[in-house]
Amino acid sequence: MIDKSQIRRSAPLMIAAISAMLALSACSASIGSQKTVSKEDVETQGIQQLAANAGIPVANAPKLSCPDDLKAEVGATITCSLGTAPAKVYDVTVTVTSVDSKTDKAKFDLKVAKTPRQ
């Protein structure tokens, strides 16, 4: 059985590993009827890619939380949070890089801030 206190103690290390190992990460998700990518899809696709880049299982990755859906327009951005308080929390900038209207898919990049929020 996993000791939850071990996970909480190791979360800052995982966040640091993700931040240190990740310059930029790319994802793709379906566009909804409102011409947005749902915040749930951004969070799910984002944490899967961040964890893969850091070489850790998704189950051990810190939480990625986004405030809203992402507009499916090239250049649209949102700022999400990686981690949970009281551990260090990093901003993650999510930017749409392309939209394919034929497949209703949007591609987006995630960039983790080099330093945690103050």
N, C-alpha and C positions, 0 to 999 in steps of 0.2 A: 504494500500500500504506500502511496506517495504521501510524504509529510508536507502538508500545505505550507508550513512555516519555512521549509527549505525553498519552495517555489517563490515565496514572497522575498526571501533574502537574496535569491539568485536573480530576481527580476532586474535590478539595476545593472547587473553584469550582462544580462541578455540585451538590454537596451543599448548599453555601451557597445556591445559586439555588433549589433545591427547598425548603429550609427557609424561606427568605425569602418565597417566592411562595405557600406553602401554609399556609393556616390549618386547613383540614379537607378531607378528600377522602373520597368515598363509593364503595364497590364492592359487587358482588353475586357470590356464588359458590354452587355446588351443595353440598348437604349430603350427606355420606357415610353409610354404613350405621351408623356409630358415633355419629351425630348430631353430627358435627363438620365443620368446613371444613378440608380438609387444609392443612398448612403450605405445601405447594407452591402450592395455589390462592391462599392469602393472599399469598404472595410474588409470584406472577405477576400477579394482579389489582392488587395494591397498587402494584408498581413501574410498571405500565402507567399507572395513574391519576396517580401522583406525577409521572412523566415528562411526561404530557400537561399537567398543571397547570403544570409548570415550563417547558413549551415546548421540551423536548429529546427527541431520539429515545430510545426504550427501550434501544437498543444502546449509547448513551453514558451511560445513567443508572448511578449507583452501585448496588451490590448491596443488595437487601433480604433479610435473613435472619431467620427466625422460629424460636424454640426448639421449638415444638410445634404441634400442630393447635389450632384455635380451636373451643371448644365452641359449638354452635349454639343458644345461649340468649341472649335479650335481656339485655344488660348484661355478658356475658362479655367478658373482656379478655385480651390477651397483649401483651407488649412485645417488639417486633422491633428489629433493628439496621439502620440505613441507612449504608452505607459500609463500608470495610475498613481495618484498621490497616495502615500507620502513618498513613494519612489520618485526618481527624476522623470520628468515628462518632457518629451521632445516634440517640437512642431514638425509636421510632415506636410509639405506643400504638394498638392495634387494638381496637375495641369493636363488638360486635354490636348493631345498632340495631333489627333486625326479623328475624323468621323466618316464612316462608310455608310451612306444612306441605302445602299443596295442590301447590305447585310444587317443594318441597324446595330452596328457595333461602334463603340468609341474606344480609342486607345488613349491611355493616360500614363504619365510618368509620376513617380513619387520621389521626392527628395527630402531626406531627413536632415534636420538642422544639425550642425556640428556641436552645438552646445545646448544643454537643457534650458528650459524656461527658468526664469528667476523667481 
